[in-house]
């Protein structure tokens, strides 16, 4: 689970490249199950919310302020 802290109006992006989509389609074909991305509220604060995101490793989950070309090739755990 990737855990990110977000303030009001900050975003989280799930980046799905062509390669990731092909992997997802192959997984769906093999398992006959849908691919899911799950978000849960881990902790709330006065001005921030800590969110937990679970996604397949081939999907990139990044803070909104990070440019797509700067994202790592695998999902990494990052605490902001």
C-alpha positions in Angstrom: 0.0 0.0 0.0 1.3 3.4 -1.0 0.5 6.1 1.7 0.3 9.7 0.7 -0.6 12.8 2.8 -2.7 15.3 0.9 -3.8 18.8 1.8 -7.0 20.5 0.4 -6.9 20.7 -3.4 -3.8 18.5 -3.7 -4.2 15.5 -6.0 -3.1 12.0 -6.6 -2.7 10.5 -10.1 -2.9 7.0 -11.3 -0.8 6.8 -14.5 -1.6 4.0 -16.9 0.8 3.6 -19.7 0.2 1.5 -22.8 2.5 -1.2 -21.4 0.6 -1.1 -18.1 -2.7 -1.4 -20.0 -1.4 -4.4 -21.9 -0.3 -6.1 -18.7 -3.7 -5.4 -17.1 -5.5 -6.8 -20.1 -3.4 -10.0 -20.0 -4.1 -10.3 -16.3 -7.8 -9.9 -16.8 -7.7 -12.5 -19.6 -5.8 -15.0 -17.4 -7.7 -14.5 -14.1 -11.1 -13.4 -15.4 -11.2 -10.8 -12.6 -11.3 -7.0 -12.9 -8.3 -4.9 -12.0 -9.0 -2.7 -9.0 -7.4 0.4 -7.5 -8.5 0.9 -3.9 -8.2 4.1 -1.9 -8.7 4.2 1.8 -8.5 7.0 4.4 -5.7 6.1 6.8 -5.8 9.1 9.0 -7.5 12.5 9.0 -6.0 15.7 10.5 -6.9 19.3 10.8 -5.5 20.3 7.4 -4.4 17.0 5.9 -5.7 13.5 5.0 -3.5 10.5 4.8 -4.7 8.2 2.0 -3.7 4.6 1.3 -3.7 3.5 -2.3 -3.5 -0.2 -3.4 -2.9 -0.7 -7.1 -1.3 -3.3 -9.4 2.5 -2.7 -9.5 2.4 -1.8 -13.2 0.2 1.2 -12.5 2.0 4.3 -11.4 0.5 6.1 -8.4 2.0 9.5 -7.9 1.5 12.9 -6.2 -0.2 15.3 -8.5 2.7 17.7 -8.4 5.1 15.1 -9.9 5.4 15.2 -13.7 4.5 12.0 -15.4 8.0 11.8 -17.0 9.6 12.0 -13.5 7.7 9.0 -12.1 9.6 5.9 -11.3 9.1 2.8 -13.4 7.7 0.8 -10.5 5.3 1.8 -7.7 7.4 3.0 -4.7 6.2 3.8 -1.3 6.5 7.5 -0.7 5.6 9.5 2.4 5.1 13.2 1.9 
